[in-house]
């Protein structure tokens, strides 16, 4: 998920969008069924995006200048229809979610046929919610987290231009 209002669209090649790292709000892996291999893949994908260099400039306005906006964490997650585990949202899934490095931590997930999960920073644990409406529960949690993020920072576009040989 990326910002389309305050971030410049750079380039599109087929189905691929080239966008500034600063405009990324969230990264999700979407597949048919959750399993250990897919969780590890999603963690690696999330970590690779979180490692990208991001900038933030002071924000000019009519009354002066606001300081640069602090960079907000990029939300990482996984979306599937089903689960290869039995029970679908049990200890095996929780153990795999807790594995891997912190940079690839999955913040949110939806297994549409069974429930949702979210990571609680305060307890360093996953909350797992088996629910009759997982997609709706996931959407509400995602919206709440995006609201807390607000907008993307003001991008230092010259930092991108520094790589040009002009």
Backbone torsions as a table, in degrees:
resi	resn	phi	psi	omega
1	UNK	NA	133.5	-179.9
2	UNK	-140.1	160.7	-178.7
3	UNK	-75.0	130.6	177.8
4	UNK	-109.6	-6.7	-176.8
5	UNK	-93.4	-47.7	-173.1
6	UNK	-104.5	-3.5	-177.2
7	UNK	-110.3	139.5	178.1
8	UNK	-72.8	138.0	172.7
9	UNK	-81.0	124.2	-173.5
10	UNK	-89.9	-55.6	-170.6
11	UNK	-164.5	148.3	173.4
12	UNK	-129.4	130.4	177.7
13	UNK	-127.9	102.8	-175.7
14	UNK	64.0	-122.4	179.0
15	UNK	-92.3	3.5	-177.5
16	UNK	-98.7	134.8	175.6
17	UNK	-107.0	132.8	174.4
18	UNK	-103.1	114.7	-175.6
19	UNK	-132.9	157.1	176.2
20	UNK	-67.2	144.2	179.8
21	UNK	-59.2	-31.0	-178.9
22	UNK	-62.7	-23.6	-175.9
23	UNK	-85.8	-3.1	-176.4
24	UNK	-82.9	122.9	174.7
25	UNK	-93.5	-40.3	-173.0
26	UNK	-154.9	154.5	177.6
27	UNK	-130.2	125.4	179.4
28	UNK	-128.5	141.8	170.5
29	UNK	-100.3	131.5	-179.2
30	UNK	-122.2	123.9	180.0
31	UNK	-144.1	177.1	-179.6
32	UNK	-70.1	-44.3	-172.9
33	UNK	-144.2	139.8	-179.8
34	UNK	-82.4	138.2	174.3
35	UNK	-155.0	176.3	-175.3
36	UNK	-61.6	-41.7	-179.4
37	UNK	-63.4	-43.4	-179.6
38	UNK	-66.9	-39.8	177.9
39	UNK	-61.6	-45.5	178.8
40	UNK	-60.9	-41.8	178.0
41	UNK	-62.4	-45.4	179.5
42	UNK	-62.8	-40.6	178.3
43	UNK	-61.9	-42.1	178.2
44	UNK	-64.3	-42.1	179.6
45	UNK	-62.8	-47.4	179.7
46	UNK	-61.1	-45.4	180.0
47	UNK	-60.6	-39.6	-178.1
48	UNK	-64.5	-36.0	178.7
49	UNK	-74.6	-41.3	179.9
50	UNK	-64.4	-24.6	-179.9
51	UNK	-77.9	-14.7	-177.9
52	UNK	-63.2	144.1	178.4
53	UNK	-71.1	132.6	177.1
54	UNK	-126.7	150.7	-178.6
55	UNK	-119.7	166.5	175.6
56	UNK	-155.8	123.3	-179.0
57	UNK	-105.6	160.2	170.7
58	UNK	-58.4	150.3	-174.4
59	UNK	-109.7	109.5	178.6
60	UNK	-73.3	144.9	175.6
61	UNK	-148.3	175.6	-173.7
62	UNK	-58.1	-30.9	-177.4
63	UNK	-97.7	3.9	-178.8
64	UNK	145.3	-132.7	-177.9
65	UNK	-141.6	132.0	171.6
66	UNK	-86.1	150.2	175.6
67	UNK	-66.6	163.0	178.1
68	UNK	-56.4	141.7	177.2
69	UNK	-72.7	134.0	175.8
70	UNK	-61.6	140.9	177.8
71	UNK	-69.2	130.3	179.5
72	UNK	-93.1	150.6	178.9
73	UNK	-61.8	142.8	175.3
74	UNK	-81.8	126.3	179.5
75	UNK	-71.7	134.7	177.6
76	UNK	-122.3	143.8	-179.4
77	UNK	-165.4	-176.1	-177.3
78	UNK	-141.0	142.1	-179.2
79	UNK	-130.1	123.3	178.1
80	UNK	-139.8	164.0	174.6
81	UNK	-84.6	-41.0	-175.4
82	UNK	-135.9	-171.1	-178.6
83	UNK	-136.6	140.8	175.4
84	UNK	-85.6	-6.8	-177.8
85	UNK	-90.8	155.8	174.7
86	UNK	-133.9	109.7	3.7
87	UNK	-71.2	155.2	-172.0
88	UNK	-60.4	-34.2	-177.4
89	UNK	-121.4	35.5	-172.9
90	UNK	-89.0	-160.1	-176.3
91	UNK	-62.0	-33.2	179.3
92	UNK	-62.8	-43.5	178.3
93	UNK	-65.9	-44.4	-179.5
94	UNK	-59.6	-42.1	-179.8
95	UNK	-63.6	-42.1	179.7
96	UNK	-67.4	-40.3	178.3
97	UNK	-61.1	-35.9	-178.9
98	UNK	-79.4	-12.6	178.9
99	UNK	-79.8	169.1	179.7
100	UNK	87.7	173.5	-177.7
101	UNK	-85.1	162.4	-175.8
102	UNK	-62.3	-29.3	-179.1
103	UNK	-64.0	-21.8	-179.4
104	UNK	-107.0	11.2	-178.2
105	UNK	-53.4	133.1	176.6
106	UNK	-89.7	119.5	-176.6
107	UNK	-80.2	-34.7	-174.3
108	UNK	-141.1	153.1	173.9
109	UNK	-157.2	151.8	177.2
110	UNK	-133.7	122.4	170.2
111	UNK	-108.8	95.6	-165.0
112	UNK	-53.8	-30.7	-178.8
113	UNK	-87.8	-2.6	-174.6
114	UNK	-136.2	-40.7	-176.6
115	UNK	165.0	-166.1	-177.2
116	UNK	-132.4	163.1	171.9
117	UNK	-139.2	154.6	173.8
118	UNK	-145.5	149.5	-179.6
119	UNK	-92.3	132.0	179.0
120	UNK	-104.1	109.0	-178.6
121	UNK	-59.9	-36.3	-176.2
122	UNK	-64.1	-36.6	-178.1
123	UNK	-104.4	-6.5	-176.4
124	UNK	53.4	42.7	-178.4
125	UNK	-142.6	160.6	176.9
126	UNK	-92.5	134.8	170.0
127	UNK	-95.4	127.7	179.6
128	UNK	-115.7	127.9	-176.2
129	UNK	-122.7	109.4	172.9
130	UNK	-83.2	126.4	-171.7
131	UNK	-145.5	157.3	177.3
132	UNK	-78.4	-13.5	-178.4
133	UNK	-133.4	62.8	-175.8
134	UNK	-59.6	-42.0	-177.3
135	UNK	-63.7	-39.6	178.6
136	UNK	-68.4	-43.8	178.3
137	UNK	-61.0	-42.6	178.0
138	UNK	-61.9	-47.5	-178.6
139	UNK	-58.6	-44.8	-179.9
140	UNK	-62.9	-41.5	179.1
141	UNK	-67.0	-41.2	178.2
142	UNK	-62.4	-45.9	179.3
143	UNK	-60.4	-43.0	179.0
144	UNK	-60.1	-42.1	179.6
145	UNK	-69.3	-37.2	177.3
146	UNK	-67.5	-37.6	176.7
147	UNK	-61.2	-40.3	179.6
148	UNK	-66.1	-28.2	179.6
149	UNK	-74.7	-32.6	-175.4
150	UNK	65.9	-131.0	-176.5
151	UNK	-103.3	167.1	179.0
152	UNK	-72.2	161.0	178.0
153	UNK	-72.5	165.0	173.6
154	UNK	-73.7	121.9	-173.9
155	UNK	-77.7	137.3	172.0
156	UNK	-85.1	87.7	-175.2
157	UNK	-64.7	-26.0	177.2
158	UNK	-67.2	-26.7	176.0
159	UNK	-62.9	-35.6	176.3
160	UNK	-71.5	-38.7	-179.5
161	UNK	-69.9	-18.3	-180.0
162	UNK	-60.4	-21.9	-178.8
163	UNK	-84.1	-9.3	179.7
164	UNK	-80.6	145.8	178.8
165	UNK	-99.5	75.2	-179.8
166	UNK	-123.3	NA	NA
